[in-house]
Each structure stands twice: as C-alpha cells, then as structure tokens.
C-alpha cells in the first residue's frame, strides 16, 4: 500500500518533493545554529543577562520537543500537505516578527511561534517520506534529507557570523522569508491533497499539557534558580510544579489508551542506558553551542564572523564522521563506535581544559573542536540505531520517535544546564547579582567559569562511556536492519 501510495503522492515526481523536504529540514537547522553565534550580540543589544538570553535558543528546542508528536498525529489526520504548508507559513511569518522585535519578551514569544512552525515541519518531513516514496527509494531519500540537515548544521554558524558582523542579526530571520515562500509554493504545487481514507487513533492531550508543564518549569528552574535564589518562594513553587507535573504525566500515560509515550518501553534497562547515552551527547552539543560563542567573543574578543568560522569546525567534521561511524557500526557493532566516540569526547574536553592556560590555546582549541565534531558525528547514527536496537519487541517505532525527541530535549537541557554552570562558576560579583547584564560581565568572569564547564563535560562524557560499555550489542536480524536503516 505504501509503495502504491508513494508512486501517486507527488504531482510532479519525487525530485521536487525531495527538494522541498530537504529545504524544510535545512532551514530549520540553519536558523537554530546561526542564531547561537549571534547570541552575544543580541544579549548586548537588549542589555540582558545570560540566563534570559539562553531562552532564545532554548524555547525553540523546547517547543519542538513538546509539539513534535502531537503534530505527527495531526498530520495523520489532515495529511502532510496541510501540516507542512501551515508550518512553513507560521515559520515564515514569525521569522519576520522575530526580526522586528524591539523587546526581548517579544523576541522569545515569536521565537516560540517560529518553533511551532518548525515542529510542524519536523513532523511532516518523515511522514511524507513514509507515504511519498517506495521502500526501494525511501533509504536514498532519507540520506539526501539528512545530508541537507548536515549542511544546515554546518552552514549555520558561518552564515550567522557573517550576517551579524557585516549586516545585523535581524537578517538571520529576514532570510527565512524568501526561503519560506519558496517552500510554500513547492508544497502547494508538488504535494497531492490528502484523501482521508484512514483515520488515526486519538491523542493524549492532557498528557501533552503535563509533559509541557514539566519541561517548561524544570528548565525555568535551572536557568532562573540562581537569579531568584534557590531558597526563594519562586524557586520552591517552580520546583513543586515541576515535580507534580512529572508525577501526573507518568500516571496519565499509564492510564491513557493512546499515550504520548508507551511507558513500558522504559522497563528495558538496555533501552534506558542507550537513551541516556544519546541524551548526554545532545546535552553537550546544546551546551557547547551556547557557551562557546560567548567565550570566543567576550574573552578572546573575536568578531562574530570569525567566531562563526570556529563554530563551523564541529559540524563540518560531523558530516564526515557521521557516515564513517554508521559504516563502522555495521561491521563492528554500535557498542564499539559509541565507546570510542565517548573516549574521543573525553580527550576533546581535556584538551579544551588545557587550552585555557596554554600559550598555544588557539591550536589546542581547534584540535578539541575537531575531536568534538568526530565524537558527536559518529554518535549521530550509531546512538540512534542503538536506541531502536534495544527497544522492546513491537515498540521499535516508539523507540525511533524517542531517538528523534532526544535531540530536541537534549539541546534544551544542555542550554539550561550549561547556563546554570556558567553563572555558578563566575566571580562573586556575578553570583551575587544574577540580573547583571551581559555588557557588564568581564572577560575574567567568563574565564573563571570555563574550567567548570569543561570539567562537567568530562564527567558527562565519562558517564556516556560507562553507558556505552554496559550495553551489549544485539544480533541484528533482517527485520531489525530494515527498521534501523530507515
């Protein structure tokens, strides 16, 4: 049925559809990575502290984390054409309002709307691949789309740096407008309108509410706890809300007929450790992508365009390391690839730590960035594959969905956790005044906090290495190979 539907789905063949899906994937990732380079400039323009600035990228990944599964359900009912068009429209319009926002509150709000559109696109792309391509062409289509995503990760820092330095950070949002219009035109003309032959099951919307409430309150606690004071009424109430929402979410999911997550999947300890392993890497990626641009521009006094070139190093290496890691895992198993990746990550952050006091710090930092890119890139395929591999029988699709969610959740957590560590590691002047603006933070304050960042990263990587070693490889059957390869 899928094959037959795939042959008929596009109006003008597979290539325009493939270009559309690649475009939607690339624009979503370019926007996220390009903006990180601009955060120091944005924080200075709005005269805000790091905790507030961190919500600009965090609200993006947090929103997608919460809305990805609901929009996947909606796309089953309405079809990918409507959900993709609506996502591109909302993403484009909200990008314009992000660009003209004169207050940080407005920027964060429109960033939330932009992420809502991004969640629609992220949900529609894999669904369209499933129904729009035959089993024989689906793997190649996913490979091309993932390549576009890799390009987005790689090009984002350089694009963001040059736009911020030579024009203005506002244009990072303006450039989304013509791209979004092209995407909407392709969606309208290239995707066939949906015929509601099948209807999906219901959706656990109350579970969504409590999951979102937990994540928002927990991340708010991490980023604002030090500012309000850990014993303050605001912090205690936020912590209580976070815990209560999590408990209710778990109870709700166990009772629901159509849960967001089948909680029985977490009864497998190998699945839990495999998920924790990948989550660690995404937390590291989210944290380092937030902190390093500030370090490069505030401490080393690089301009945004030069900072963008340095931040370009890891994703460029990831493009090479990703296929290499996938190829190696097919022959040697995911356990070895994941373990080596974690070990390389430990070495990378040890070198980062050495670079803080070394006369040749730039050389050390470049080497560390290369190794970090190798570690993250190799895990991209083997880590996700391992989650699916250790999913309980019959829950492989749920495991695949969780592996996708781990990226967005990890990026959100990384932003929050590393913001907390950086603020806690600063000098007593900064600690005693959580509301100090980014313009008043000295280079020394950032320098004094960076060792804490790298030491924490080493500890995280050591935990990831332990998780990788504890989980054995499974013998892959023909069926599991097909699921993983998709």
C-alpha angles and dihedrals in degrees: 000000000000091000092051092046091047091055092054102035104088120063096212103025135272102297099068089045091049091050090050094051091046090049092051091049094046096047091051093054096038090055092052098046096039092055095054090065089053096050096095090052093044091048090051093047093052093036093229135146126253093257091059094041091053090065091068093072095024096059088053096056093035092055093049089048091056099040104037096088096042092052090047087058092046091052089056089059102037101027129246094273094067096040093046093047091048090047094051091046094051092043091051097045094044090049088061092051091046088056095052097040110130096187130052091232090058092046092053091046094051089043086058090052090047090053090050088059089045090054090053090052093045090052096045099049100066091038091055091048089053095052101027102052132054119242088255094057100031095087093052091047092053090047092055092046092049088049089055089050090051089051089052092053092047099043097041099078094046093045092047093047096050095043092049094046100042102029121005138289088248089074091064084074097036093059089061091066101071091038090052092049091052089049092051091050091051091047092052097046102032105041121071118234113258121260108207096226093140132034124206126224123266127280131237099239094167088056088052091053094052093043090052092045091052095049095045094047093044094050091044088053092053096047100038103029094091091046095053094033125258092252095045122118091244092054095046092049091048091050091049092049091049094051094043093049091051093050093048091047092054092047091046093050092052091053100040121102090210105030124185087230127020097230092203088076089072092061088082109088092199090054091049093051092045090052092046089051094055092041090057091056093048091049089053092048093050093046098046093045088056100042104038097062089054091048093048094048102033101037106023091032095225118163116245093256092055091044088052091056091053092047088050091068100077098048091046089054089045090060089060098035095049098066090037091054092047092049092048093047090055090059105029102025134252094271094067094044093048092047094049090047091054091048091051088049091054090051090048094056093044087056090046088055092048091049091065092070102023123106089223093050096144093057091047091048093051091050090049092049090051092050091045090053090049092052096047094042096051091050094050093083104020094047094051091042090053092054091054091043092057097041111119114261111281093019099080092113090051088050090051091052091050091051088056093046092050090069095057095038091047093050090051093047092045091054092050098042096046091047088055093048093047093049092046092049097053125101122286091261091060094041093052092051111044089173095062110130124243090246091063096049110105125220087245091059091056092043092052091054100046096079088059089052094052096041090052089049091053090052091050092050091049089054090049090051090053091049090050094051095046096056114073124211118257123225104256117231123203090257094052090048091057093049093047095046091055 
